[in-house]
C-alpha cells in the first residue's frame, strides 16, 4: 500500500525536528515499522503493508504536532513502541503470550492517572496497561519478562502513587544482593554504602518519580526504605507498598520468606527476568519456583511481558529476540537429542 501526505501549513522547524539529523528519525521509523518513507520537503510517501503504512502516517502526524521543539530520542522510541504494539501481535510472541496480549488489548482500558512527578506517565503497551490494573486490583502481583519492559519502573510509580494518596504509610524496596556474573569482592563503607550498588536502579526510579528533595525527606521520615532482601526475615510489613526487584536471583526459600512478610493493608509487587538468573549454576530460582507454585492461587496476579513490550531503545527488543531465538533453538536441539 502507498500513502501520500502533505503537511500543511508548512513549518520548516517542525519538519526538521520530525525528520531528525540527516533524516535519522525517518530511517528509524522505517526500520521499526517495516515501511519505506520518501519525502520531498513537506510531501511524504509511505509504502508498506496497509496497517503499518496507516499507523506510520499517524505517527508522523503526531510527531509533527510535537515538533515545536527537538524530539528527544527517548520520546521517539516510546512513540515507536506504542505504534508497533498497536499492530498485530508478532510471531515472536508465544501462543499464550499472544492470547494474553490480545485479551489485554480487547479490554481497551482507560489510562490510569498516577500521582507522580511525571504527569505523562502511563502504560505504553496493552500488557503494561494490564500490569498496572493488576497491581491496583491485587495484594500480590508478579511482573515477569525481559529488560526494558517497565516492570520495575511502573511498580515504583504505583508505589509512589499509593503513598501520595495515603493508601499506604510507607514504601519498602528490596532486592537480593547478588552480583551479575562477577565477584565484586569486599566493599568498603557502612551497611548503606555496601548495599547501594545493588539498589541503585531503584534509587534512579525514585528520583525521577518523586524528585531528589522529596526522596531525601521521605528517607528521613521513614516513609521510604530501601534494603537488601537478607534483612527482611522476622519482619511483618503492615500498611506498606513492598517491591521485590530482580526476584530471579532469590532462592525458593527466600521467596517464601519474603511473601510471608506481607501484613494487613499492604501491597506487594515482585519483578524479575527468568532469562537472567545470576545464582550459582544448578541453583533453582525462587521466581521460577513461585511462578509454578502460585500460578493458581487466588488473589495473586502474574503479567508475562515479552520483547514486544520493550520500551527502551529499539535495539533492546531485537537483542532480547535474538537471545530468545537462540534459547528456543537450543531447547529444540536438546529435545531432539533426548528422543533419539
Secondary structure, DSSP 8 states (H G I E B T S, - for coil): -EEEEE-SS--HHHHHHHH-GGGHHHHHHHHHHT-EEEEETTEEEEES-HHHHHHHHHHHHHHHHTTTS---HHHHHHHHHHHHHHS---TTS-HHHHHHHHHHHHT--------SS-TT----SHHHHHHHHHHHH-SEEEEE--TTS-HHHHHHHHHHHHHHTTSSSEEEEEE----SSS------SSHHHHHHHHHHHHHHHHHHHH-HHHHHHHHHHTSEEEEEGGG-TT--B-SEEEEEESGGGS-HHHHHHHHTTB-TT-EEEEEE-TT---S-TT---HHHHHHHHSTT-TTEEEEE--GGG--S-HHHHHHHHHHHHHHHHHHHHHHHHHH-
